[in-house]
Amino acid sequence: MYRTLSPTTYIPILIVFICIVTCILFLIPTRALADNPDADKIEIEAQKIDQMLMCPVCPAESIDQVQVEVAKQMRIKVRDMLTEGQTEGQILDYFEQRYGSDILAAPPIRGTMVLAWIIPVIILVLMMSAGLWVLYNMVYGKRDIEG
């Protein structure tokens, strides 16, 4: 009444079934990425902005380095703002208005903050000049004594 299949008949059926399931599983992520091609671009931009914003509760750490709740909320806000189409400048301005200029990893070049950019360069130039002067005197100073 009932016919039974031999084990050799099951193997091709099983192989076809596994191939179909595998193809379906590989197509699901592809379909999701096809719906949102800008997701990778937004994430790269968000990570770049995360490195430009300092954590308000953790000293000297950007929000991409810490796992406190405030930093997590700030990272989510950055991604939401990028999804809405806002630019990097608009996002940084938003956080600067909300938390002050200390939230930015690089201080803005305006007002007294110009000194934070100029003074290190002046010190570096002075140190290099002093080093060159010492080297010059070491090399040419001996000639005057020997001569």
Backbone bond lengths (Angstrom), bond angles and torsions (degrees), N, CA, C in turn:
res aa  C-N    CA-C-N  psi(-1)  N-CA   C-N-CA  omega(-1)  CA-C   N-CA-C  phi
1 M - - - 1.425 - - 1.535 110.98 -
2 Y 1.326 117.75 -56.25 1.456 120.89 175.77 1.507 109.65 -97.03
3 R 1.309 113.69 138.93 1.444 118.69 177.55 1.528 109.07 -99.80
4 T 1.276 118.65 133.63 1.459 121.44 177.58 1.515 108.74 -101.31
5 L 1.315 114.46 146.66 1.452 119.79 179.36 1.524 109.52 -94.17
6 S 1.269 114.69 145.82 1.457 118.81 178.68 1.524 109.11 -77.84
7 P 1.346 117.54 157.87 1.466 120.25 180.00 1.520 113.47 -59.85
8 T 1.301 118.32 -28.07 1.464 119.73 178.40 1.521 111.90 -69.42
9 T 1.292 118.42 -19.61 1.455 122.38 177.58 1.529 110.49 -80.28
10 Y 1.328 117.28 -31.44 1.458 121.06 -179.15 1.527 113.05 -70.16
11 I 1.308 117.05 -32.90 1.463 120.92 -174.81 1.534 112.07 -61.55
12 P 1.324 121.55 -50.90 1.476 119.20 177.29 1.518 113.15 -61.46
13 I 1.309 117.66 -36.81 1.470 121.23 178.53 1.522 109.66 -65.14
14 L 1.325 116.60 -42.58 1.458 121.32 179.01 1.532 111.22 -64.48
15 I 1.313 117.41 -41.02 1.466 121.61 178.90 1.529 110.65 -63.71
16 V 1.310 117.89 -43.79 1.464 121.87 178.01 1.524 110.26 -62.74
17 F 1.315 117.77 -42.01 1.460 122.55 179.44 1.531 110.39 -62.72
18 I 1.326 116.79 -45.59 1.463 120.75 179.76 1.529 110.66 -63.68
19 C 1.308 118.15 -39.93 1.473 121.54 177.99 1.518 111.56 -63.40
20 I 1.303 117.04 -42.48 1.471 121.09 179.79 1.524 110.52 -64.75
21 V 1.329 117.78 -45.26 1.464 121.56 179.86 1.529 110.23 -64.42
22 T 1.316 117.33 -41.35 1.469 121.37 179.10 1.525 110.68 -62.96
23 C 1.315 117.87 -44.22 1.469 120.70 178.37 1.525 111.23 -61.66
24 I 1.301 116.40 -41.71 1.468 120.06 179.36 1.521 110.28 -63.33
25 L 1.333 117.17 -43.60 1.465 120.30 -179.41 1.521 112.09 -66.45
26 F 1.323 117.98 -32.54 1.460 120.04 177.26 1.517 112.30 -76.70
27 L 1.309 118.70 -26.08 1.463 121.25 -178.41 1.526 112.93 -82.00
28 I 1.320 117.63 -24.35 1.465 120.22 -178.65 1.526 111.64 -61.91
29 P 1.357 120.56 -51.54 1.474 118.41 177.88 1.525 113.01 -64.47
30 T 1.304 117.85 -33.67 1.460 121.28 178.73 1.518 110.11 -62.58
31 R 1.282 116.84 -41.62 1.465 121.66 178.90 1.524 110.23 -64.71
32 A 1.331 117.16 -40.38 1.463 120.38 179.93 1.527 110.68 -65.78
33 L 1.323 118.21 -40.69 1.452 120.99 178.43 1.526 111.86 -69.62
34 A 1.318 117.15 -32.21 1.458 120.42 178.96 1.526 110.62 -67.63
35 D 1.325 117.79 -30.92 1.455 120.91 179.02 1.526 111.80 -72.17
36 N 1.350 118.09 -30.80 1.451 121.40 -176.39 1.528 109.90 -132.82
37 P 1.335 118.58 76.10 1.461 120.33 -176.70 1.523 113.61 -71.18
38 D 1.327 118.14 -19.69 1.458 121.14 -178.04 1.522 113.03 -85.57
39 A 1.329 118.09 -0.20 1.461 121.07 -177.36 1.522 111.55 -60.37
40 D 1.308 117.82 -43.80 1.461 120.47 179.51 1.522 110.82 -66.49
41 K 1.317 117.02 -41.48 1.465 121.47 179.82 1.530 110.28 -62.89
42 I 1.323 116.86 -42.69 1.465 121.48 179.33 1.522 110.10 -65.26
43 E 1.327 117.65 -41.29 1.462 120.84 -178.76 1.528 111.14 -65.77
44 I 1.320 117.56 -40.30 1.475 120.66 178.17 1.528 110.13 -63.56
45 E 1.331 116.75 -44.28 1.462 120.91 178.39 1.531 110.98 -64.75
46 A 1.340 116.43 -39.24 1.463 120.47 179.69 1.530 111.03 -64.71
47 Q 1.312 117.56 -41.08 1.461 120.19 178.56 1.525 111.42 -64.52
48 K 1.326 116.18 -36.52 1.464 120.80 177.53 1.536 109.94 -64.33
49 I 1.317 116.74 -43.27 1.467 120.82 179.85 1.527 110.25 -69.06
50 D 1.342 117.14 -37.29 1.469 120.84 178.17 1.524 111.30 -57.57
51 Q 1.312 116.98 -34.58 1.464 120.86 179.18 1.522 112.19 -74.40
52 M 1.328 117.26 -17.98 1.468 121.21 -179.07 1.528 112.47 -90.32
53 L 1.335 117.15 -9.93 1.457 121.08 -177.24 1.528 110.35 -109.80
54 M 1.320 116.20 130.43 1.457 121.40 179.08 1.526 109.99 -87.86
55 C 1.316 115.74 147.65 1.460 120.67 177.42 1.526 108.68 -72.05
56 P 1.342 118.29 131.42 1.466 119.81 -177.79 1.529 113.70 -71.79
57 V 1.333 118.65 -18.33 1.470 120.28 -178.35 1.523 113.23 -109.14
58 C 1.316 118.57 -17.49 1.469 122.04 -179.84 1.521 108.87 -107.52
59 P 1.328 117.76 120.18 1.469 118.91 -177.47 1.529 112.00 -69.37
60 A 1.317 115.10 134.73 1.468 123.97 173.06 1.523 114.12 60.33
61 E 1.326 118.90 33.05 1.462 121.47 176.10 1.523 109.07 -134.08
62 S 1.319 115.61 137.80 1.459 119.46 178.17 1.528 109.44 -82.26
63 I 1.331 116.16 165.09 1.462 119.56 -173.82 1.522 112.85 -70.20
64 D 1.327 117.76 -14.32 1.464 118.59 177.26 1.526 111.66 -81.89
65 Q 1.334 118.62 -9.65 1.459 122.66 -177.37 1.525 113.54 -97.99
66 V 1.314 118.34 -22.82 1.465 120.74 -171.78 1.529 111.21 -110.76
67 Q 1.327 115.08 161.23 1.457 120.47 -177.62 1.535 112.70 -118.76
68 V 1.327 117.62 20.62 1.461 119.60 176.92 1.528 109.34 -71.86
69 E 1.310 115.69 160.08 1.468 120.85 -173.78 1.529 112.34 -62.65
70 V 1.334 117.55 -38.74 1.470 120.61 -179.56 1.527 110.17 -61.66
71 A 1.334 116.94 -43.86 1.470 120.82 -179.24 1.525 110.42 -65.93
72 K 1.332 117.14 -38.14 1.472 120.09 178.11 1.529 110.15 -62.90
73 Q 1.343 116.15 -43.36 1.462 119.90 179.13 1.526 111.25 -65.13
74 M 1.322 116.40 -37.43 1.464 119.83 178.74 1.528 110.42 -66.60
75 R 1.332 118.14 -39.66 1.467 120.89 178.15 1.523 110.53 -64.33
76 I 1.312 116.97 -40.58 1.469 120.78 177.63 1.529 110.20 -63.86
77 K 1.335 117.21 -42.42 1.464 121.87 179.39 1.526 110.90 -62.57
78 V 1.341 117.15 -40.61 1.468 120.92 178.40 1.525 109.87 -60.04
79 R 1.336 117.04 -45.91 1.462 120.54 -178.98 1.528 111.71 -66.72
80 D 1.332 116.53 -37.93 1.467 119.92 177.27 1.530 111.14 -63.67
81 M 1.323 115.98 -42.43 1.462 119.94 -179.20 1.533 110.93 -67.58
82 L 1.323 117.46 -37.62 1.467 119.62 176.34 1.518 110.94 -66.08
83 T 1.317 117.02 -38.90 1.464 121.07 178.21 1.524 110.65 -63.78
84 E 1.340 116.39 -33.95 1.466 120.75 177.82 1.526 112.12 -73.30
85 G 1.339 116.91 -10.47 1.456 120.26 177.22 1.521 114.85 99.34
86 Q 1.330 117.91 11.02 1.459 119.68 -179.99 1.528 110.02 -77.68
87 T 1.319 115.63 153.32 1.461 121.24 -177.65 1.524 110.29 -89.21
88 E 1.338 114.31 171.17 1.460 120.59 178.51 1.524 111.11 -59.34
89 G 1.317 116.69 -44.19 1.462 121.30 179.85 1.519 112.54 -61.67
90 Q 1.320 116.88 -41.89 1.462 120.46 179.24 1.525 111.07 -64.90
91 I 1.327 116.45 -39.19 1.465 120.14 -179.60 1.525 110.39 -67.77
92 L 1.328 116.91 -44.35 1.467 120.05 179.02 1.528 110.68 -64.15
93 D 1.335 117.30 -39.39 1.471 120.65 176.62 1.525 111.25 -62.31
94 Y 1.325 116.99 -41.11 1.463 121.57 179.00 1.526 110.24 -58.29
95 F 1.333 117.06 -49.71 1.459 120.07 -178.01 1.521 111.60 -70.45
96 E 1.333 117.71 -32.30 1.456 120.17 177.35 1.524 110.98 -67.06
97 Q 1.333 117.36 -40.39 1.466 120.64 177.51 1.520 111.10 -65.82
98 R 1.314 116.36 -35.24 1.459 120.25 -176.37 1.528 112.50 -79.60
99 Y 1.351 117.98 -40.45 1.463 121.69 -173.60 1.528 113.96 -112.91
100 G 1.319 118.60 -8.92 1.456 121.41 -176.38 1.520 110.93 94.57
101 S 1.337 115.79 172.54 1.465 119.47 -175.02 1.523 112.58 -72.82
102 D 1.338 118.56 -12.64 1.464 121.00 177.93 1.522 112.06 -69.31
103 I 1.322 118.09 -15.36 1.459 121.50 -179.35 1.528 111.58 -73.37
104 L 1.331 116.82 -21.59 1.467 121.10 -178.52 1.523 110.05 -82.27
105 A 1.328 116.31 136.35 1.463 120.88 -179.84 1.525 110.75 -66.06
106 A 1.320 117.72 -38.82 1.462 122.17 176.32 1.522 107.20 -106.98
107 P 1.331 117.54 122.94 1.465 118.30 -178.98 1.527 110.79 -63.22
108 P 1.322 117.14 144.72 1.464 119.67 179.74 1.531 110.74 -67.63
109 I 1.321 115.78 147.18 1.466 120.60 -179.19 1.527 108.26 -89.87
110 R 1.321 115.34 85.78 1.458 121.14 177.41 1.523 108.80 -163.89
111 G 1.316 115.94 151.92 1.460 121.22 178.62 1.519 112.00 60.61
112 T 1.327 115.76 -136.73 1.464 120.75 -179.65 1.521 112.41 -73.16
113 M 1.318 117.87 -12.40 1.461 120.96 178.28 1.526 111.77 -69.07
114 V 1.326 117.21 -16.23 1.458 120.39 177.29 1.532 108.96 -60.64
115 L 1.338 116.14 -34.77 1.461 120.09 178.74 1.530 111.79 -61.62
116 A 1.334 116.81 -34.70 1.462 119.94 179.31 1.517 111.41 -65.23
117 W 1.302 117.99 -22.96 1.467 121.94 177.91 1.530 112.06 -93.47
118 I 1.334 117.40 -34.02 1.463 120.99 -174.00 1.528 112.79 -84.58
119 I 1.325 118.70 -43.35 1.462 121.76 -174.73 1.532 112.65 -57.97
120 P 1.326 120.76 -45.50 1.479 118.47 178.29 1.526 112.67 -60.74
121 V 1.320 117.93 -36.15 1.467 120.82 178.85 1.527 109.91 -67.20
122 I 1.319 117.28 -42.32 1.472 121.00 178.53 1.526 110.25 -62.62
123 I 1.324 117.35 -44.57 1.468 120.92 179.47 1.522 110.32 -62.34
124 L 1.324 117.45 -42.41 1.465 121.03 178.93 1.526 111.36 -61.58
125 V 1.328 117.13 -44.09 1.471 120.86 179.25 1.525 110.18 -64.00
126 L 1.332 117.58 -42.55 1.467 120.30 179.40 1.522 111.48 -64.38
127 M 1.319 117.66 -40.99 1.464 120.77 179.61 1.528 111.21 -66.46
128 M 1.315 116.97 -41.16 1.461 120.01 178.06 1.527 110.39 -65.44
129 S 1.329 117.85 -39.51 1.466 121.50 178.38 1.529 110.37 -64.09
130 A 1.323 117.10 -44.05 1.462 120.62 178.93 1.528 110.53 -63.37
131 G 1.316 117.44 -40.53 1.460 121.19 178.15 1.514 112.21 -63.85
132 L 1.318 116.58 -42.86 1.460 120.21 177.32 1.528 111.60 -65.54
133 W 1.332 117.46 -38.30 1.462 121.61 177.92 1.524 110.64 -63.22
134 V 1.356 116.66 -43.05 1.463 120.71 178.05 1.528 110.04 -63.69
135 L 1.319 118.28 -45.59 1.460 121.18 178.40 1.525 111.72 -61.89
136 Y 1.311 117.27 -40.76 1.469 121.67 178.79 1.533 109.83 -61.12
137 N 1.335 115.62 -45.56 1.467 119.42 -179.75 1.523 111.78 -67.75
138 M 1.325 117.15 -32.77 1.465 119.65 178.35 1.528 110.48 -67.90
139 V 1.308 117.46 -40.02 1.467 120.99 -176.57 1.527 110.44 -79.18
140 Y 1.322 118.58 -51.37 1.460 121.57 -173.59 1.526 112.35 -89.28
141 G 1.313 117.92 -16.68 1.464 121.00 177.79 1.518 111.48 -69.11
142 K 1.327 118.20 -35.11 1.466 122.00 179.58 1.521 110.80 -67.73
143 R 1.290 119.36 -33.82 1.486 123.05 -179.35 1.526 110.07 -64.62
144 D 1.334 117.09 -39.17 1.447 120.27 -179.39 1.530 111.07 -66.58
145 I 1.319 117.80 -37.52 1.461 122.03 -179.22 1.524 110.22 -70.95
146 E 1.344 116.24 -42.77 1.460 120.65 -178.24 1.529 111.93 -70.84
147 G 1.302 117.21 -31.56 1.450 122.41 -172.18 1.476 111.98 -72.43
